[in-house]
Amino acid sequence: MPPPPEALITDRLVLRRPAMSDAPAVYEYGRDPDVTRYLIFPTHRSVADAENFLATCPARWESGEEHCWLITLRDDRRVIGSFACRPRGHAIDIGYALGRPHWRRGYATEAGQAVVAWAAGLPEVYRIWAVCDVENTASARVLEKLGMTREGILRRWIVHPNISPEPRDSYVYARVR
Ligand SMILES: CC(C)(COP(=O)(O)OP(=O)(O)OC[C@H]1O[C@@H](n2cnc3c(N)ncnc32)[C@H](O)[C@@H]1OP(=O)(O)O)[C@@H](O)C(=O)NCCC(=O)NCCS
């Protein structure tokens, strides 16, 4: 697979690679329990948690394990969230989060459309997919708006540590060609 784009530009957003200087902005949403409720990392307790995350991004990008962009507003360049994708052979899965003040403005859908358009244009990719907690109505709706179909429930699939240490059920969504 060719290296993913360093930046993706939409009408209102720029998705770009993170820098260490983004730590305070990442902490701003990473510290919010409403944002992290259905995410796999513990709610950030200090800006050091954001720094630790950002410090791991370059190696994961280079190895292909995970490509993470920050979602920024085109207008004022503010960081409002993140969008990640993980290529594995012929499949790519996606994940995302936005700071609470930026919910329900279509930003996740807009960012997702750019990532899906890029991924769907790769000849080796047949499956673009994601999982979301069965209670995460907002994320399920985003995935539907990205043209994905709910394929089923993966029972006891993933731990969302901010809810409980027990693995929880996830919906699995995909679009394929
Ligand atoms: C999930 C999340 C990224 C959605 O972002 P968003 O920018 O608010 O989503 P959009 O504005 O693009 O909305 C997409 C659709 O979801 C709907 N939606 C958004 N939030 C919703 C909510 N809380 N409840 C019900 N529907 C919701 C929107 O109405 C829209 O559907 P519509 O066009 O039919 O009205 C955001 O809620 C978030 O960051 N949550 C915390 C992190 C998270 O759960 N990430 C996903 C992990 S799988």
The ligand as an SDF file (V2000), in Angstrom:
LIG
                    3D

 48 50  0  0  0  0  0  0  0  0999 V2000
  -19.2390    9.7680   17.2920 C   0  0  0  0  0  0  0  0  0  0  0  0
  -18.8530   11.2180   17.0030 C   0  0  0  0  0  0  0  0  0  0  0  0
  -17.4660   11.2470   16.3910 C   0  0  0  0  0  0  0  0  0  0  0  0
  -19.8710   11.7900   16.0050 C   0  0  0  0  0  0  0  0  0  0  0  0
  -19.3840   13.0260   15.5450 O   0  0  0  0  0  0  0  0  0  0  0  0
  -20.2990   14.1710   14.9480 P   0  0  0  0  0  0  0  0  0  0  0  0
  -19.4000   15.0940   14.2030 O   0  0  0  0  0  0  0  0  0  0  0  0
  -21.1620   14.7250   16.0290 O   0  0  0  0  0  0  0  0  0  0  0  0
  -21.1990   13.3700   13.9170 O   0  0  0  0  0  0  0  0  0  0  0  0
  -21.9610   14.0510   12.6880 P   0  0  0  0  0  0  0  0  0  0  0  0
  -22.3100   15.4610   13.0500 O   0  0  0  0  0  0  0  0  0  0  0  0
  -21.1870   13.8110   11.4480 O   0  0  0  0  0  0  0  0  0  0  0  0
  -23.3210   13.2430   12.6830 O   0  0  0  0  0  0  0  0  0  0  0  0
  -23.5090   12.0680   11.9340 C   0  0  0  0  0  0  0  0  0  0  0  0
  -24.8970   11.5400   12.2160 C   0  0  0  0  0  0  0  0  0  0  0  0
  -24.9750   11.0810   13.5660 O   0  0  0  0  0  0  0  0  0  0  0  0
  -26.0220   11.7260   14.2380 C   0  0  0  0  0  0  0  0  0  0  0  0
  -25.5990   11.9410   15.6100 N   0  0  0  0  0  0  0  0  0  0  0  0
  -24.5180   12.6210   16.0380 C   0  0  0  0  0  0  0  0  0  0  0  0
  -24.4770   12.5990   17.3690 N   0  0  0  0  0  0  0  0  0  0  0  0
  -25.5560   11.9070   17.7860 C   0  0  0  0  0  0  0  0  0  0  0  0
  -26.0420   11.5450   19.0550 C   0  0  0  0  0  0  0  0  0  0  0  0
  -25.4070   11.8950   20.1800 N   0  0  0  0  0  0  0  0  0  0  0  0
  -27.1690   10.8010   19.1150 N   0  0  0  0  0  0  0  0  0  0  0  0
  -27.8160   10.4350   18.0000 C   0  0  0  0  0  0  0  0  0  0  0  0
  -27.3970   10.7390   16.7460 N   0  0  0  0  0  0  0  0  0  0  0  0
  -26.2690   11.4740   16.6510 C   0  0  0  0  0  0  0  0  0  0  0  0
  -26.2290   13.0230   13.5000 C   0  0  0  0  0  0  0  0  0  0  0  0
  -27.5100   13.5340   13.7140 O   0  0  0  0  0  0  0  0  0  0  0  0
  -25.9830   12.5950   12.0770 C   0  0  0  0  0  0  0  0  0  0  0  0
  -27.0860   11.8920   11.5650 O   0  0  0  0  0  0  0  0  0  0  0  0
  -28.2060   12.6260   10.6500 P   0  0  0  0  0  0  0  0  0  0  0  0
  -27.4700   13.2770    9.5280 O   0  0  0  0  0  0  0  0  0  0  0  0
  -29.0710   11.5060   10.2490 O   0  0  0  0  0  0  0  0  0  0  0  0
  -28.8680   13.6300   11.5230 O   0  0  0  0  0  0  0  0  0  0  0  0
  -18.8690   12.0770   18.2930 C   0  0  0  0  0  0  0  0  0  0  0  0
  -20.1240   11.9170   18.9210 O   0  0  0  0  0  0  0  0  0  0  0  0
  -17.7570   11.6950   19.2490 C   0  0  0  0  0  0  0  0  0  0  0  0
  -16.6390   12.1610   19.1490 O   0  0  0  0  0  0  0  0  0  0  0  0
  -18.0720   10.8010   20.2160 N   0  0  0  0  0  0  0  0  0  0  0  0
  -17.0900   10.3720   21.2000 C   0  0  0  0  0  0  0  0  0  0  0  0
  -16.0010    9.4950   20.5880 C   0  0  0  0  0  0  0  0  0  0  0  0
  -16.5600    8.2360   19.9290 C   0  0  0  0  0  0  0  0  0  0  0  0
  -17.4940    7.6240   20.4390 O   0  0  0  0  0  0  0  0  0  0  0  0
  -15.9730    7.8710   18.7980 N   0  0  0  0  0  0  0  0  0  0  0  0
  -16.3870    6.7100   18.0360 C   0  0  0  0  0  0  0  0  0  0  0  0
  -15.8360    5.4500   18.5920 C   0  0  0  0  0  0  0  0  0  0  0  0
  -16.4020    4.0330   17.6610 S   0  0  0  0  0  0  0  0  0  0  0  0
  1  2  1  0
  2  3  1  0
  2  4  1  0
  2 36  1  0
  4  5  1  0
  5  6  1  0
  6  7  2  0
  6  8  1  0
  6  9  1  0
  9 10  1  0
 10 11  2  0
 10 12  1  0
 10 13  1  0
 13 14  1  0
 14 15  1  0
 15 16  1  0
 15 30  1  0
 16 17  1  0
 17 18  1  0
 17 28  1  0
 18 19  1  0
 18 27  1  0
 19 20  2  0
 20 21  1  0
 21 22  1  0
 21 27  2  0
 22 23  1  0
 22 24  2  0
 24 25  1  0
 25 26  2  0
 26 27  1  0
 28 29  1  0
 28 30  1  0
 30 31  1  0
 31 32  1  0
 32 33  2  0
 32 34  1  0
 32 35  1  0
 36 37  1  0
 36 38  1  0
 38 39  2  0
 38 40  1  0
 40 41  1  0
 41 42  1  0
 42 43  1  0
 43 44  2  0
 43 45  1  0
 45 46  1  0
 46 47  1  0
 47 48  1  0
M  END
$$$$
